[in-house]
Amino acid sequence: MTLFSADQQLTKHSYYAATALRGAEYSALESALECDVAVVGGGLAGLSAAIEMAQRGYSVVVLEAQQVGWGASGRNGGQVIAGLACDQSVIEQQLGDIASRAVWDMTMEALRLIGERREGFDIDCDWRSGYLNLAVNARKAKDLQVWQAHMQRVYGYETQWIAPAEMRQWIASERFHSGVHDPLGGHLHPLKYSLGLARAAASLGVQILEGSAVLAMEPGNTVRLRTARGSVRASHVLLAGNVYLHGVAPMLERRIMPVGTYIVASEPLAPERARSLVPSGAAVCDTNFVLDYFRPTADHRMLYGGRVSYSTATPTNLAASMQRRMATTFPQLADTKIEYSWGGFVDISMNRAPDFGRLPGEHANVYYLQGFSGHGLALTGLAGRLVAEAIAGDAERFDTFARIRHRPFPGGRLLRTPALVMGMAYYRLRDML
């Protein structure tokens, strides 16, 4: 089973797809077009870049293989979190103090950018402020306190420590020991947000084409992208399709791994019962390496994610297994019906840091954004802005990210997935111990 077919099998059961109004569809490419910038991928990164470049006066075409927001952009956990998927120490070790501070500041800009886009383009996406990062035991709590103190001292990142005696004020679960609250983070409906970005891009003159998978890319001073029924020539190209590029840029494939992630949404709860679970209404993650994440929705459901898979096959009994997982955190929801269960693939990099750059040699006018590693809801917007700055002639901030070193996953095409499975088994064991 391919990544596309596996995702198609699950997308129809998505709570997001059931509660977001797509409105008018975008047509497929059936002619030869020319533009300044062609974007491959109609997700958050591609649409954000399209908006930024259109605002700078460039003509932009977006080619989406399926529908806008069809991939991880429109089906993720909806959590808007500061920082990167990797620990900030990874950036400090690679880039040094000054550049790591610049990277952190840009991730905070990414949070603000979501607010600016919501307000500037009138995007109604069920925004709710607040993020909780919770430790499941005293050992992990100690690590979290060390991290909190470092981030406050070095980066001025202010969060509120929640001691064990205070936990019941924040979450109705005995599973967690202590944690931190970040008022700047939050959560939203990612498909509504993605569709809002598409409408915003179209209003700025961006031509969005759905059902237009790129089959080949021909280099040159103007790059030619071929689809089944047409082609686009562009002075610059942005590859923003992460795990769905399918051979368009083989040199990038070894640096990311598709990982299946899965989410469920409960039946609607009584409003007071829903509020009692997470009184602040915040998004929640635990601090495990293989983590659980959850949040209340605007219509009083519990949305719960956490299972990961390294196979293209849909996990069996997904709703039942995720319901048991949710009941581990909230035993009071053990008899709650699961109404939606869905999932799909995200792209992770070897070190969980984002992988931004330009292709080498004759492809030097081709940019790429990948490796968000499940932490891209906010960062994708910032990434699109950085590409636009670089194409417009100011590449300093883009090149700061491009300096992050990335290694290919070991084992080649056949063995890299089994190698990752063994590695993740080790981290699961470490989390349990």
N, C-alpha and C positions, 0 to 999 in steps of 0.2 A: 504494500500500500504506500502511495506517495504522501508527502507532507500535505499537498493540496487536498487529496481525497480524504485523508484522515481528519483534517480541519473541517472540510465540508460536512463530514458525518456528524460532527459535534456542534457546529455553529448554529444549526437549526434549533437546538435546545437552549440557546443562550438567553438569559434574562435580559441582557442588554438589547439583543436583536428584537425581543418581544416588546420592549418598552421605549424604543427610539423610533421616531418617525423619519424615514429616509427622505420623503418628498420626491422631487423630480430625479430621475436617474440620468447619468451621464452617458453619452453615446460612445460607441467603440471607434477606434481609428480605422478609417477606410480610404485614406488618401495619403499623399506625400505632403508633409508639413516642414516648415523651417522656423526656427526660433533661436533666441539667445541661449536659453537654458532648458534642457530636457531633464525631468525628474522621473526616475523609475521607482515607483512605489507611492501609493496614495494613502499612506499611514501618517502618523503624527509627525515624524521627521520630514518626510517629503512635502507634506502640506505646509508645515511651518517654514521650510526653506522657500517654497513657492510664494508664500505671503511676503516674506522678507525681500525676495528678489523683485517681485512685482512692485512693491513699495519703492524700490530703487529704480524703477523704470525699465526693467528687463521684460522681454516677452518670454513667457514660460508655458511649457506644455508638461502636464503630469500624465504618465502612463501607468495605469493600474491594471494588474492582471485579472483581478476579481471585481470587487466593489470597494469604494472608499471606506477605510476603517475596517476592512474585512479581516485582517490579520491580528497580531497581538495588540495593535493600537485600539481596536474596538472590542476586545474581550478580556482585558487584563483585570487585575484586582482593583483598579481605580484609586490606588494609593499615591498621593503626591508627597514625596519625601525628599528632604535635603540630601545632598551628597551623591555618592556613586554606589554601585553594587559592591565594589571592593572597599576594603577599609582605607581610610585616608592615608594610613602608613604606607600603602603600596605606592601612592603618588609621591609621598615625601621621600621615600627611598630612591625612586627613579629620577625625579625632577628637582629635588632640593626644596628648601624652605620657601623661597620667593615664588617659584612657579606653582608649588602646591597650594600656597595661599591664593594665587590667582585662580586656580582651578576651583577651589572651594567657593570663592566669591562668585564665580560664574554659576555654580550650582544653586546658590541663593538667588541669583538673578533669574534662574530658570523657574523658581517658585513664583517670583513676582511677575514673570512674563505670562504665566497662566492667568493671573488676575487681570493683567492688562488686556489679554486677548478676550477674556470673558466679558469685560466691560466694554472694550472698544468695538467689538463685533456683536455685542448683545447675544452671547451664547448661554442659553439656559441648560446647565448640565448637572444640576443637583449638587452644587458645591457645598461642602461642610468643612469647617476649619477644625484642626486638631489631629495630632498623631501621637500614639503611645507605642513606645518600644519597651517590651517587658521581658524580664529574665525569669526563667522557670525554676531556678534554685539559687542558693547563696553563692556558689562558686561563679555562676554566670553573672550574678548581681555585682560581685566584686569587679569582674572584667568590665561590666557596663559602667560602673562608677569611675574606673580609671579612664575609660574612653570619654565619659562626660567631662571630667576635669580637664583632660588634654584638649578637647575641642573648645572648651570655654577659655582656657588659658591662651592657646595658640591662635584660635580663629575667632574668638569673641562670640561663639555660638552658645546662646543662652537657652537652656532647657531646665525644667523643674524636676528635681528628684522626688520620687514617690517611694517612701519607706514602706516596709511590710505592714506596719500598723495602719497605713493610709490606703492600702490597695482596694479595700472594699468600697471606698468612695469613688473609685475609678472603674472597677470591673467586677461583675458578679461571678467570679470564678476563683476556686481555690488552687488553680494550677500555677499561678504566678506568684513569685516571691516579692518583687519590687520592679521599679522601672523608671522611665523618664517620659515627660510630656513635652512635646514641641508644639506651641500654638501656631507656628508658621506653616506647618504641614497641613494635610487634610485629605479629603477624598472627593471624587466626582464620578459621574457616569461617563466612562471613557468613549463609548460610541456616540453619545450625544455631543461630546466635546469634539470628536473627530469630524462628525458631520458638520458641526458649526464652523470648524476650520475650513472645510471644503467650500461651504457657502461663502465664507469670507474671501478665500482665494479667488473663487469665481467672480465675486463682486469687484475684484481688483483687475480683472481681465485675464486671469489664468485659465487656460484651456485644459479641462480635466477629461480624460478619456478612460472609461472603464472597459473591462473585458478585452484589454489590449496588452497581453503578455509580450514582453520583449524576448524575441527568439535569438537575436544576434546583435552584436555591437561591433561596428567597423571603425577603427581609429582614423585620425587625421586632424587637420586644422579645424574641420567641422566633423563631428562624430555622427555616424549614421546608425540609428537604431531601427531594426526591422521587427515588425509584428506580422501576424498572419495575413493581414489585409492592408498594410500600409507601412509607412516609414516616417521617421523624423530626423532631420538634420539640425544639429545644434552646435554652437561654439563651445558650450560647456555642458557636461552631463553630471548629474548627481545620482548615484546608486544608493537607494534607501529602501531596498526590498528585503534586507537581512537574509533570513534562511530561504527565501523564495526566489532568489535570482536565477537558480537552475542553469548554471553553466555560462551565464553572461560574463562573469569575471571569475574564472576558476582559481586565480591566484589568491582570492580572498576566502575561499571555502574552507581551507584547512585551519583558518584562524578563529572560526566560530563553530559551535556545535548546536544543533537543534535539540531542545529539551521540551518535552511535553509538560504543560502545567494545567491543572484542573480546578474548577470552582463550582460550588453549588449555591443556590439561593433557596431559602426556606419559603414556606407559605407565609403570607402576611401575618404578623403577630399583633395582638392588641397593642395599641400605641404605648400604654404605660408599661407593658411587659417588655417591649422592645427597648424602651428608654432605660429600664432597670438593668439591662445586660451591660451596657456601656453608657453610663449616665452622661458623660460629656459628649457622646455622639461621635467620638474620634475614630479614625482608622487605627488598627492595631496590628503589630507584628511581634512575634517572639524573637529572641536573639539567637536561636539555634542556627547552625549552618544550613541545615535542611529545615526551613522555617514554615510555620503556619501564619496566615494573615487573614484578617476578617474585619468586617465593618457593618454597621447598620445602613440600610438603604433609606431613601426618602419615603418609600411606601411601607416602612416598618418591617422589612424582612432582615434576616441575618444572612449576609453573603460571606461564604467561608471558602478559603482556598489553602492549598498546601501540598497536595500530592504531586509528585513529579515522575516522569517516565522517560526512558531513553529508547523507546520503541515507537514505530509509526502506527502500531495497533492501538485502538481505543481500549483503555482498561475495562475489564469486565466488572459489572455491578458497581459502576462509578458512583451513582447516587447513594447507594447503601453504604459503601466504604467511606465516602466523604461525610455522610450523616453520622457514622460512628466516630469519625475524627472530630467533628463539631461537638458531639456529646462528651468527648474527653475534656474539652474546654468548658462546655456549658451542659452539665448533666441534666439541667432543667429543660433542655431542648431535646432530650432523648426520644420523645414521642412526637416531635414536630415533623411534619411532612416536608419533603424536599420537592419543590415544584420545577426547578430548573437545574440542569447539570450540563456543563460545557467545558471546553478547553481548547488547546492548540499548542503551537510551538513558539518558543522564544529563542533568541540567539544569545548564547553565552560565550564569552571569551575565556581563554585559559586562566587569566588572572582576575577575571570579572571586571576589569576596567574597560571603558568604552574604546572602540577602535575606529578612529577617524583618520582620514588621510587622502592622498591622491594616488592613483595608479602610476606605476613607473613607466619610463621610456615613452613610446609613442602614444600612450594613454594619459599623458600628464594633464590633460584638460578634463579628466574624469575624476570626480571626487566620490568618496564613499563615507557612509555613516553606518556602523554596525556595532555589535557587541554590547548593547545596553544591558544585557544580562538580567532582565527582569526588573530593572530599576529605571525605566526610561520615560515614564509618563511626563515628568517634568523636564528631564534632560533633553528629550527629543526636540522640544521647542527651542532651547538654547542652541542645540546642534545645528538646527536649520538656520538660525541667525548667524552662527559662525561661518557656515559655508557661504552665505550671501556676502558677508564681509570679505571673505577671501576672494571670491569672484570679482567683487568690486575693487579689489586692490589692496585691502588691509588684511593680511593673513596672520597677524601676530597671535591673535587669540586662538584661531584654528590650529596654528602650528604648535601652540603649547600642548594641546591634546594630541596632535600627531606625533609628538616626541615620546609619548608613552610606548614602551617596547612591548611587542606581542610575540608569542611563540605559537607555532601550530600545535594542535592536539597530537599527541604521540600515537603511533600505531597505524597511520595511514587510513584510507577509506574503510578498510575491513575491520581493523582492530581498535580504532579510536573509541568507538562506543563501548565495547567491553571494558576497555581500560578506564573509561570514565565511570562506568557502573561500579567497578571495584573501588575506585577512589571515593565515590559518594557513599558506598557501604561503610567505609571507614569513618566518614564524618557522621553518618547516622549513629554508629556505635559510640562515637565520642560524645555526641549529644545526649545519648541515653545514660552514659556513665557520668 
